Amino acid sequence: MLEFLKDLTVWSVLDQVVFYFYLILFIWGGTNKFGKKLEFNDDFTSLDAMKSLRGFAAIGVILHHISQEEIFQQKGILSPFVNAGAYFVAIFFFCSGYGLIKSLDSKKDYLKGFISHRIVRAIVLPFYVNVLVYGLLMFISGYKLPKERWIFNFLGLTMMNEYAWFPIVLAVLYLVFFLCFRFIKNRPACLAIILVFIIGLGIGFCYNGHFAWWHGSDNWWSNPALSNKALWWQAEKALWFSGEWWVNSAPAFFTGLLFASYEKQFTAFFKKAYMIKFHVLLIITMIFYKLSSFGQMKFGYWTEWMGKGPGIEEKIKTYFCQVPLFLFLGLTIIIFMMKYHVSNPVTRFFGKYSLHTYLMNLAALTAFRFLQKADSPIKAGKYNVLVYALAVIIASALLGVAEQKLTELLQKLLFKKKKEKAAG
């Protein structure tokens, strides 16, 4: 009992250390205007501020993925991060939507070459570089996969890297953005169509479920005799949109578009009686957070395991309990940044390499899992998971930088002629 209490104390302290350093990142380089009634940060939506915001999100996602490791959940380490992944991804979506509108409004002929430059070059190519990198790592590691699965994975039709869903969703949203703003001149109509499309994606997942439940007899996944005979593509995370994480935070993309479209109006509105309006906004967001939590507890996304079929209706109810939260979360954060935002070397670094540190995080998690074991060659005793967490964070950063450099090299080689032609 005494040994258990000592172990519990050690991990409680280490947990606090993590939050301490996360708090330091929130303070280091902060620009504070709270307490100064008529003063606001003029650069709260600058490229530097948004890059740092993405950096916070990238660090949060890495901690979220670490917290989901079984040994961390057993010891209760990083528990606040376990269900926080969607909030960090919502920041990515918000920043993406915001950046698109700002570029559209500030760059002449922005939509010209949009598909080749903003979708193929900036999203599709990095995605396939990641597919090739993970394919090579899996081959070297001796992963045994059916031949057809290798083919589908390399084509990108199924998931070589289960964390690589974000660029797929982003590419789809970028394509819808392009089609709307290219052929429809009415901005409110474009925004409305995009919002409807995003909601449609959410409902689509609710029907799709977490795996191919629709192939086979009813509730086959609950019967070991049948589930053991399931085809590889029937497994969880194999197919596109096989998880609520694909869709639940995407409404923040719409909020980014909306805020960027009417930034002057939003800013002018909140500058008058800022503290009252911000706190009202914060309370509304917290109410929607409670609604989201209620939906997940009352209905839930993982309804396939309730023994009543796919549970589509419960998923839809859960999804619509979450939509309001992710519509308001990005707005609440950006309005907060009118008074306080942070920019420091760490957040800027992770902001610059956010996509690739995110994409390479699974490789780092997998490569260092041996550190969690008692017979690990690195003898860290009860601190072995701390060593593991630090190794994953450092490796995610290093691998992310390496993959981004490789991607940038390929981008220059493949898009060199078009760039030279445009310059001439």
ZILINWO-V500618 format. One record per backbone hydrogen bond with DSSP energy under -1.0 kcal/mol. NH is the residue of the N-H (numbers start at 1). CO is the residue of the C=O. E is the energy in kcal/mol with one decimal. If there is no record, write none. Layout:
BEGIN
NH&CO&E ; NH&CO&E
END
This chain:
BEGIN
5&1&-2.2 ; 6&2&-2.1 ; 7&3&-2.5 ; 8&4&-2.7 ; 9&5&-2.3 ; 10&6&-2.3 ; 11&7&-2.1 ; 12&8&-2.1 ; 13&9&-2.3 ; 14&10&-2.4 ; 15&11&-2.3 ; 16&12&-1.8 ; 17&13&-2.0 ; 18&14&-2.0 ; 19&15&-1.8 ; 20&16&-2.2 ; 21&17&-2.4 ; 22&18&-2.1 ; 23&19&-2.3 ; 24&20&-2.3 ; 25&21&-1.9 ; 26&22&-1.2 ; 27&23&-1.3 ; 28&24&-3.6 ; 30&27&-2.4 ; 31&341&-3.0 ; 33&339&-2.8 ; 36&33&-1.7 ; 39&36&-1.8 ; 41&338&-3.5 ; 44&41&-1.0 ; 46&43&-1.9 ; 50&46&-2.6 ; 51&47&-2.1 ; 52&48&-2.1 ; 53&49&-2.0 ; 54&50&-2.3 ; 55&51&-1.8 ; 56&52&-2.2 ; 57&53&-1.9 ; 58&54&-2.6 ; 59&55&-2.4 ; 60&56&-2.4 ; 61&57&-2.4 ; 62&58&-2.0 ; 63&59&-2.3 ; 64&60&-2.4 ; 65&61&-2.6 ; 66&62&-2.2 ; 67&63&-2.5 ; 69&66&-1.8 ; 73&69&-1.9 ; 74&70&-2.3 ; 75&71&-1.6 ; 77&72&-2.4 ; 81&78&-1.9 ; 82&79&-1.3 ; 84&81&-1.2 ; 88&84&-1.5 ; 89&85&-2.4 ; 90&86&-1.9 ; 92&88&-1.2 ; 93&89&-2.3 ; 94&90&-2.7 ; 95&91&-2.7 ; 96&92&-2.2 ; 97&93&-2.5 ; 98&94&-2.7 ; 99&95&-2.6 ; 100&96&-2.0 ; 101&97&-1.7 ; 102&98&-2.2 ; 103&99&-2.3 ; 104&100&-2.5 ; 105&101&-2.4 ; 106&102&-1.3 ; 107&103&-2.4 ; 110&107&-1.2 ; 112&109&-1.2 ; 114&111&-1.8 ; 117&113&-2.6 ; 118&114&-2.2 ; 119&114&-1.2 ; 120&115&-3.1 ; 121&116&-2.0 ; 123&119&-1.6 ; 124&119&-3.1 ; 125&120&-3.0 ; 127&123&-1.9 ; 128&124&-2.3 ; 129&125&-2.4 ; 130&126&-2.1 ; 131&127&-1.9 ; 132&128&-2.3 ; 133&129&-2.5 ; 134&130&-2.8 ; 135&131&-2.5 ; 136&132&-2.4 ; 137&133&-2.4 ; 138&134&-2.7 ; 139&135&-2.2 ; 140&136&-2.6 ; 141&137&-2.0 ; 143&138&-2.7 ; 150&146&-1.9 ; 151&147&-1.8 ; 152&148&-2.5 ; 153&149&-2.8 ; 154&150&-2.5 ; 155&151&-1.9 ; 157&152&-1.6 ; 158&152&-1.3 ; 159&238&-1.8 ; 164&161&-2.2 ; 169&165&-2.1 ; 170&166&-2.8 ; 171&167&-2.3 ; 172&168&-2.0 ; 173&169&-2.5 ; 174&170&-2.6 ; 175&171&-2.1 ; 176&172&-2.1 ; 177&173&-2.5 ; 178&174&-2.6 ; 179&175&-2.5 ; 180&176&-2.4 ; 181&177&-2.6 ; 182&178&-2.0 ; 183&179&-1.6 ; 184&180&-2.1 ; 190&186&-2.0 ; 191&187&-2.7 ; 192&188&-2.3 ; 193&189&-2.4 ; 194&190&-2.3 ; 195&191&-2.3 ; 196&192&-2.4 ; 197&193&-2.5 ; 198&194&-2.6 ; 199&195&-2.5 ; 200&196&-2.3 ; 201&197&-2.1 ; 202&198&-1.8 ; 203&199&-2.4 ; 204&200&-2.4 ; 205&201&-2.1 ; 206&202&-1.7 ; 207&203&-1.4 ; 208&204&-2.3 ; 209&205&-3.7 ; 213&211&-2.7 ; 215&212&-1.4 ; 220&217&-1.5 ; 222&219&-1.6 ; 223&220&-1.4 ; 226&223&-1.4 ; 227&223&-3.3 ; 228&224&-1.9 ; 229&226&-1.2 ; 230&227&-1.3 ; 234&231&-1.8 ; 235&232&-1.4 ; 238&235&-1.2 ; 246&243&-1.7 ; 247&244&-1.6 ; 248&244&-2.9 ; 252&249&-1.7 ; 253&250&-2.3 ; 255&251&-1.6 ; 256&252&-2.1 ; 257&253&-2.0 ; 258&254&-2.9 ; 259&255&-3.0 ; 260&256&-2.1 ; 261&257&-2.0 ; 262&258&-1.6 ; 266&262&-2.6 ; 267&263&-3.1 ; 268&264&-2.5 ; 269&265&-2.2 ; 270&266&-2.4 ; 271&267&-1.8 ; 277&273&-2.4 ; 278&274&-3.5 ; 279&275&-2.0 ; 280&276&-2.0 ; 281&277&-2.5 ; 282&278&-2.7 ; 283&279&-2.5 ; 284&280&-2.4 ; 285&281&-2.4 ; 286&282&-2.3 ; 287&283&-2.3 ; 288&284&-2.2 ; 289&285&-1.8 ; 290&286&-2.3 ; 291&287&-2.1 ; 292&288&-2.5 ; 293&289&-2.5 ; 294&290&-2.6 ; 295&291&-2.6 ; 296&292&-2.1 ; 297&293&-2.1 ; 298&294&-3.4 ; 299&295&-2.4 ; 300&295&-1.7 ; 303&301&-1.6 ; 305&302&-1.1 ; 306&303&-1.9 ; 315&311&-1.9 ; 316&312&-2.4 ; 317&313&-2.2 ; 318&314&-2.3 ; 319&315&-2.8 ; 320&316&-2.4 ; 321&317&-1.2 ; 322&318&-1.0 ; 323&319&-1.9 ; 326&322&-1.7 ; 327&323&-1.4 ; 328&324&-1.5 ; 329&325&-2.4 ; 332&328&-2.6 ; 333&329&-2.2 ; 334&330&-2.4 ; 335&331&-2.2 ; 336&332&-1.9 ; 337&333&-1.8 ; 339&336&-1.7 ; 340&336&-2.0 ; 341&31&-1.1 ; 348&344&-2.6 ; 349&345&-2.0 ; 350&346&-2.4 ; 351&347&-1.9 ; 352&348&-2.2 ; 353&349&-1.9 ; 357&353&-2.6 ; 358&354&-1.8 ; 359&355&-2.3 ; 360&356&-2.2 ; 364&360&-1.8 ; 365&361&-2.6 ; 366&362&-2.5 ; 367&363&-2.6 ; 368&364&-1.6 ; 369&366&-1.1 ; 371&368&-1.9 ; 372&369&-1.7 ; 373&370&-1.0 ; 376&373&-1.5 ; 380&378&-1.3 ; 383&380&-2.3 ; 384&381&-1.7 ; 387&383&-2.1 ; 388&384&-2.2 ; 389&385&-2.6 ; 390&386&-2.4 ; 391&387&-2.5 ; 392&388&-2.5 ; 393&389&-2.3 ; 394&390&-2.5 ; 395&391&-2.8 ; 396&392&-2.7 ; 397&393&-1.8 ; 398&394&-2.6 ; 399&395&-3.1 ; 400&396&-2.0 ; 401&397&-2.3 ; 402&398&-2.4 ; 403&399&-2.7 ; 404&400&-2.3 ; 405&401&-2.5 ; 406&402&-2.2 ; 407&403&-2.5 ; 408&404&-2.8 ; 409&405&-2.0 ; 410&406&-2.1 ; 411&407&-2.6 ; 412&408&-2.1 ; 413&409&-2.0 ; 414&410&-2.9 ; 415&411&-2.0 ; 419&415&-1.8 ; 420&416&-2.4 ; 421&417&-2.4 ; 422&418&-2.2 ; 423&419&-2.1 ; 424&420&-1.8
END
